[in-house]
């Protein structure tokens, strides 16, 4: 019996038990790698990976069940055209579900690699989305070519003019997409980094939350979620405030009168940074005289934070403690004087 409505002879070799066993094998290897090498991941990442494993397992199981149902109907009702027709559609469904399962398994491997390479820093979804898109095109293009005899070269040629028109219409969108890819390849910053973006005369400081195919999202100190097109990010001046090799140094400025003992003043400033777990010990706090005028000398206390997002709250604590230390040591802060001449 030859089934004409679906190329059954092309589908059946692709839904055999060997393909199902290979998919399950790669799933097992991925889970073992996750279990033994990625235990230190955050709770959020554990939740994300477990959800992906669960969804992928469901697709793998569903593809195996539909493939088994196809073979049962095919062999039990070989001479029944109606049942064979139903069986062929079930086989096509099994092939599509199996293809989705393979794509999801490949996705897991991509995220395992990204999480393993970036245990603490964030991973933009853009990389996973681009891989999924390209790999999906490859898998379904392969299915269309081998099962339905689609000529991919002809399709690509005939769609060249349409692609040109579409590209002109989507210049900004494609510009944002490729700018996002360039940012991920160059990696000037990572998820959770604090950056300062300068666009013209305006500056915006925020923490990187997400980088997708169109935009980069920043969370400001006021808890406002700000979206910048990737093209704008790529063309702007960016100051990375939380570089992992050298954290940014913050400072507080105090002016003392000239009769103030310098070492005692520096000691008071350092006392303001003591006992605060938010302040890093390496590099530790330090003080420097940065300015002298006719009326005062300026001393700055420098310190670094584990979390840049706490800078204003910690600055409040530091200033409060420094003022208490200044009063305890009977130090005099300088103030600007105005001389009025008649």
C-alpha positions in Angstrom: 0.0 0.0 0.0 1.5 3.4 -1.1 0.3 6.4 0.9 0.3 9.4 -1.4 -0.8 12.2 0.8 2.3 12.2 3.0 5.8 10.8 1.9 5.6 8.1 4.5 8.7 6.3 3.3 10.7 9.5 4.0 9.2 10.1 7.5 9.5 6.6 9.0 13.3 6.3 8.9 13.5 9.6 10.9 11.2 8.4 13.7 12.9 5.1 14.6 13.9 4.1 18.1 17.6 4.8 17.4 16.9 8.5 17.1 14.8 8.5 20.2 17.5 6.6 22.1 20.2 9.1 20.9 18.1 12.1 22.1 17.6 10.5 25.5 21.3 9.7 25.8 22.3 13.3 25.1 19.6 14.4 27.6 21.2 12.1 30.3 24.7 13.4 29.6 23.4 17.0 29.9 21.7 16.3 33.2 24.8 14.5 34.6 27.0 17.5 33.7 24.5 19.8 35.3 24.3 17.7 38.5 28.0 17.3 39.0 29.5 20.6 37.7 26.9 23.3 38.2 25.9 22.9 41.8 27.1 26.4 42.7 24.6 28.1 40.5 22.1 30.5 41.9 18.6 29.4 42.8 17.2 31.3 39.9 19.5 29.5 37.4 18.8 26.1 39.0 15.1 26.9 38.6 15.6 27.9 34.9 17.6 24.8 34.1 15.2 22.4 35.8 12.3 23.9 34.0 14.2 23.5 30.7 14.9 19.8 31.6 11.3 19.2 32.5 9.9 20.8 29.3 12.5 19.0 27.1 11.7 15.7 28.8 8.0 16.2 28.1 8.7 16.8 24.4 11.0 13.8 24.2 8.4 11.6 25.9 5.6 13.0 23.7 7.7 12.3 20.5 8.4 8.8 21.7 4.7 8.1 22.4 3.4 9.5 19.1 6.1 7.6 17.2 5.1 4.4 19.0 1.4 5.1 18.2 2.3 5.6 14.5 4.1 2.2 14.3 1.4 0.4 16.1 -1.3 1.7 13.8 0.9 1.2 10.7 1.7 -2.5 11.4 -1.7 -3.5 12.9 -3.8 -1.9 10.2 -1.6 -2.2 7.2 -4.5 -2.8 4.8 -6.8 -0.1 6.1 -6.4 3.1 4.0 -8.2 5.3 6.5 -6.1 4.1 9.5 -2.9 4.4 7.4 -3.8 8.0 6.6 -4.3 8.7 10.3 -1.0 6.9 11.0 0.9 8.9 8.5 -0.3 12.2 10.1 0.6 10.9 13.5 4.1 10.0 12.1 4.4 13.6 10.8 3.4 14.9 14.2 6.0 12.6 15.9 8.7 14.0 13.5 7.8 17.6 14.2 7.7 17.0 18.0 10.9 15.1 17.8 12.6 18.0 15.9 11.4 20.4 18.6 12.8 18.0 21.3 16.2 17.9 19.5 16.2 21.8 19.4 15.4 22.0 23.1 18.2 19.5 23.9 20.6 21.6 21.9 19.3 24.7 23.8 20.2 23.0 27.1 23.7 22.4 26.0 24.1 26.1 25.0 22.9 27.3 28.4 25.0 24.7 30.3 28.0 26.1 28.5 27.1 29.7 29.2 26.3 29.1 32.8 29.5 27.1 33.3 31.5 29.9 31.7 29.7 32.5 33.7 29.0 31.1 37.2 28.1 34.4 38.8 27.6 36.9 36.0 24.4 37.0 34.0 23.8 35.5 30.6 21.8 37.4 28.0 19.0 35.5 26.3 20.1 37.0 23.0 22.7 34.3 22.5 20.3 31.5 23.3 17.6 33.0 21.0 20.0 33.4 18.1 21.2 29.9 18.4 17.7 28.6 18.6 16.6 30.5 15.5 19.6 29.4 13.4 19.4 25.7 14.6 15.7 25.6 14.1 16.1 26.8 10.5 18.7 24.1 9.9 16.6 21.3 11.4 13.3 22.2 9.7 15.1 23.0 6.5 16.7 19.5 6.6 13.2 18.0 7.2 11.7 20.0 4.4 14.5 19.0 2.0 14.6 15.3 2.8 10.9 14.6 3.4 9.1 17.1 1.2 11.8 17.6 -1.4 11.9 21.3 -1.0 14.6 23.0 -3.0 16.1 25.3 -0.4 18.4 27.0 -3.0 15.5 27.9 -5.2 13.6 29.3 -2.2 16.5 31.3 -1.1 17.0 32.7 -4.6 13.3 33.6 -5.2 13.2 35.3 -1.8 16.2 37.5 -2.4 14.2 40.5 -3.7 11.7 40.1 -0.8 14.6 39.9 1.7 16.0 43.2 0.2 12.7 45.0 0.6 12.2 43.6 4.0 15.8 44.6 5.0 15.2 48.2 3.9 11.9 48.3 5.8 13.5 46.9 9.0 16.8 48.9 9.0 16.4 50.0 12.6 15.3 46.6 13.8 18.2 44.8 12.0 20.6 47.5 13.2 19.5 46.8 16.8 19.8 43.1 16.3 23.3 43.1 14.9 24.4 45.7 17.4 23.2 43.4 20.1 25.2 40.5 18.6 28.3 42.8 18.4 27.8 43.7 22.1 27.7 40.0 23.0 30.8 39.1 21.0 32.8 42.0 22.3 31.2 41.8 25.8 32.2 45.2 27.2 29.8 44.6 30.1 27.7 41.7 31.5 24.4 41.2 33.2 24.2 42.9 36.6 27.0 45.3 35.8 26.5 49.0 36.6 27.1 51.3 33.7 26.9 55.0 32.9 25.6 55.7 29.3 26.2 59.1 27.9 24.0 60.2 25.0 24.8 63.7 24.0 24.6 65.9 27.1 22.5 63.4 29.1 23.8 60.6 31.3 22.0 57.6 32.6 23.3 55.3 35.3 21.8 51.8 35.8 22.3 48.1 36.2 22.2 45.9 33.2 19.1 43.6 33.5 18.7 42.0 30.1 20.0 42.2 26.5 17.6 40.9 23.9 17.5 41.1 20.1 16.2 44.6 20.1 17.2 46.5 23.3 19.2 46.6 26.5 17.4 47.1 29.7 18.8 49.1 32.7 17.4 49.3 36.2 18.1 52.8 37.6 18.7 53.8 41.3 15.1 54.8 41.4 14.0 51.3 40.3 12.9 52.5 36.9 13.4 50.0 34.1 14.9 51.9 31.2 15.1 50.5 27.6 17.9 51.5 25.3 17.9 50.3 21.7 21.1 48.2 21.1 22.0 50.5 18.2 22.0 53.5 20.6 24.1 51.6 23.1 26.7 50.6 20.5 27.0 54.3 19.4 27.2 55.8 22.9 30.0 56.4 25.4 29.8 53.8 28.1 31.5 54.0 31.5 31.6 50.6 33.2 31.3 51.3 36.9 31.7 47.8 38.3 34.6 46.3 36.4 35.5 42.9 37.8 39.2 43.5 37.6 39.1 46.9 39.5 36.0 48.0 41.3 35.2 51.7 41.1 36.3 53.9 44.0 33.7 56.1 45.6 34.6 59.0 47.9 33.3 61.5 50.4 34.7 65.0 50.6 35.3 67.0 53.9 36.9 70.4 54.4 38.8 71.1 57.6 40.4 74.2 59.0 44.1 74.6 59.0 44.4 74.2 62.8 43.0 70.6 62.5 45.5 67.8 63.1 45.8 66.1 59.7 46.3 62.6 61.0 43.4 62.9 63.5 41.2 64.1 60.6 42.2 61.2 58.4 41.5 58.8 61.3 38.0 60.3 61.8 37.3 59.7 58.1 38.5 56.1 58.2 36.4 55.5 61.3 33.4 56.3 59.1 34.1 53.3 56.9 34.7 50.8 59.7 32.2 48.1 60.6 30.3 48.3 57.3 30.2 44.9 55.6 29.1 46.5 52.3 32.6 48.1 52.0 35.4 46.0 50.5 38.5 45.3 52.4 40.5 44.7 49.2 41.1 47.4 48.1 40.5 48.9 51.5 39.5 52.5 52.4 42.1 55.2 52.1 42.3 59.0 52.7 44.1 61.7 50.7 44.5 65.5 50.9 43.3 66.7 47.5 43.1 70.5 47.8 44.4 73.4 49.9 43.0 76.9 49.8 43.4 80.0 51.9 40.5 78.9 54.1 40.6 75.1 54.3 42.2 71.8 53.3 40.2 69.2 51.5 40.5 65.5 52.5 38.7 62.7 50.7 38.0 59.2 52.0 37.9 56.6 49.3 36.2 53.1 49.5 34.9 50.4 47.2 31.6 48.5 47.5 30.6 44.9 47.0 27.3 46.1 45.5 27.4 49.3 43.6 23.6 49.6 43.8 24.0 50.3 47.6 26.2 53.4 47.0 23.7 56.0 48.3 22.6 54.0 51.3 26.2 53.3 52.3 27.2 56.9 51.6 24.5 57.9 54.1 26.0 55.5 56.7 29.5 56.7 56.0 28.7 60.4 56.3 26.7 59.8 59.5 29.6 57.9 61.1 32.2 60.4 60.0 30.2 63.3 61.5 29.9 61.4 64.8 33.7 60.8 64.7 34.4 64.5 63.9 32.3 65.5 67.0 34.0 62.9 69.1 37.5 64.2 68.3 36.4 67.9 68.5 37.5 68.6 64.9 36.4 71.7 63.1 34.9 71.5 59.6 35.7 74.6 57.5 33.0 76.8 55.9 33.1 79.3 53.2 33.3 82.9 54.4 32.1 85.9 52.5 33.8 89.2 53.1 31.6 92.2 52.6 33.5 95.5 51.9 31.9 98.9 52.3 
